[in-house]
Amino acid sequence: MKKILSMVMVIGMLAIASGALASGTNTLTVTATVTGTCKFVSTTSTLNFGALDPSSSSDVNGSGTTTFWCTKGTTQTLSANNGANWDGSKRNMKDSASGDQIPYTLTLAPDGGTNQGPGSPRTLTISGTILNADYVSKTAGSYTDTVTLNITP
């Protein structure tokens, strides 16, 4: 009887011990968020109208390009501020020596591609026009303006 009792106790202890050693599970959720980002590849670009000839009767068009990228699946929004010489109604280039100003228009036109991330930069064409009447009577000199381009997803 002592043997049976001892054996029952050993079996009971093993049952208790195996319950204490029983395995459990846990479900781990792993997450990340890819943020929508847009960046210009270069921090500077140029729109050059070239030499303006007052003896010409033509308006002058100019263009330049820059590159940008956006996170795949995002749509970019492009904008330009009014420039350093805004007069309340139009952008102007200014000759620092004479103070004369020449108004111009500005257009931003991204290529027709889709955003695929930094490995696939896209082209932004920056174009503008100066009307002949706006430069024929201006002082000879170097006219400039500084415009900030912005891009957001």
C-alpha positions in Angstrom: 0.0 0.0 0.0 2.9 2.3 0.8 4.2 1.7 -2.7 0.9 2.5 -4.3 0.6 5.6 -2.2 4.1 6.7 -3.1 3.5 6.0 -6.7 0.2 8.1 -6.7 2.1 10.9 -5.0 4.9 10.8 -7.6 2.3 10.7 -10.5 0.5 13.7 -8.9 3.7 15.7 -8.5 4.6 15.0 -12.1 1.2 16.2 -13.2 1.5 19.4 -11.2 5.1 19.9 -12.5 4.1 19.3 -16.1 1.3 21.9 -15.7 3.9 24.4 -14.5 6.1 23.7 -17.5 3.3 24.0 -20.0 4.0 26.3 -22.9 2.0 29.5 -23.7 1.6 31.5 -26.9 1.7 35.2 -27.7 0.8 36.9 -30.9 3.2 39.7 -31.8 1.9 42.4 -34.2 4.7 44.1 -36.1 3.9 47.4 -37.7 5.5 50.3 -39.7 4.2 53.3 -41.6 5.8 54.6 -44.8 5.3 58.3 -44.8 4.4 60.2 -47.9 7.4 62.3 -48.8 8.3 64.6 -51.7 11.7 66.1 -52.2 13.6 68.1 -54.9 16.7 66.3 -56.0 18.6 69.7 -56.2 18.0 72.7 -54.0 18.5 75.2 -56.8 17.2 75.7 -60.4 17.3 78.4 -63.0 14.7 79.9 -65.3 16.8 81.9 -67.9 15.1 84.3 -70.3 18.5 85.0 -72.0 19.3 88.4 -73.5 16.3 90.7 -74.0 16.7 92.8 -77.2 14.6 96.0 -77.0 14.7 96.3 -80.8 12.7 93.1 -81.1 9.0 93.1 -81.1 8.6 89.7 -79.6 7.6 88.4 -76.2 10.4 86.2 -74.7 9.8 82.7 -73.4 12.2 80.9 -71.1 12.3 77.5 -69.5 14.3 75.4 -67.1 14.0 72.1 -65.4 14.6 70.5 -62.0 14.0 67.0 -60.7 12.0 65.7 -57.8 10.8 62.5 -56.3 7.8 61.4 -54.2 7.0 58.3 -52.3 5.2 55.6 -54.4 1.5 56.0 -54.4 1.5 59.7 -53.5 0.4 62.7 -55.6 2.5 65.8 -55.4 1.4 69.3 -55.0 3.7 71.9 -56.5 3.7 75.6 -55.8 5.8 78.7 -56.1 5.8 81.8 -53.9 5.4 85.3 -55.3 9.2 85.9 -55.4 11.3 88.6 -53.8 10.0 91.5 -56.0 6.3 90.9 -56.0 4.4 94.1 -56.4 1.0 93.0 -55.2 -0.2 91.8 -58.6 2.7 90.2 -60.4 6.2 88.7 -60.1 9.1 91.0 -61.2 12.8 90.7 -61.9 14.7 93.7 -60.6 17.9 95.4 -61.7 19.7 96.1 -58.5 21.6 99.1 -60.0 18.6 101.0 -61.5 15.8 99.6 -59.5 13.8 99.0 -62.7 11.6 95.9 -62.7 10.4 93.6 -65.5 7.3 91.5 -64.8 7.1 87.9 -65.9 4.8 84.9 -65.7 5.7 81.5 -64.2 4.3 78.1 -64.9 5.2 74.7 -63.2 4.6 71.6 -65.3 5.6 68.2 -63.9 6.1 65.3 -66.4 3.3 62.8 -66.8 5.0 60.1 -64.8 4.0 58.4 -61.6 5.7 58.7 -58.3 7.9 55.6 -57.6 10.2 56.8 -54.9 13.8 58.3 -54.8 15.1 55.8 -57.3 12.9 57.2 -60.0 13.2 61.0 -60.1 10.8 63.0 -62.2 11.2 66.2 -64.2 9.5 69.5 -63.5 9.6 72.0 -66.3 9.6 75.7 -65.1 8.6 78.1 -67.9 7.8 81.8 -68.1 7.1 84.7 -70.4 8.1 88.3 -70.5 6.0 90.5 -72.7 7.8 92.8 -75.2 6.1 95.9 -73.9 7.4 95.1 -70.4 11.1 95.3 -71.3 11.5 97.6 -74.3 12.0 100.7 -72.3 14.0 99.3 -69.3 17.5 100.2 -68.3 20.3 97.9 -69.5 21.4 95.6 -66.7 21.0 92.3 -65.0 17.5 91.5 -63.7 16.9 88.8 -61.2 14.2 87.5 -58.8 14.3 84.7 -56.3 11.3 82.4 -56.1 10.8 79.5 -53.7 9.4 76.3 -55.1 7.5 74.0 -52.8 6.5 70.3 -53.2 4.4 68.3 -50.8 2.7 64.9 -51.1 
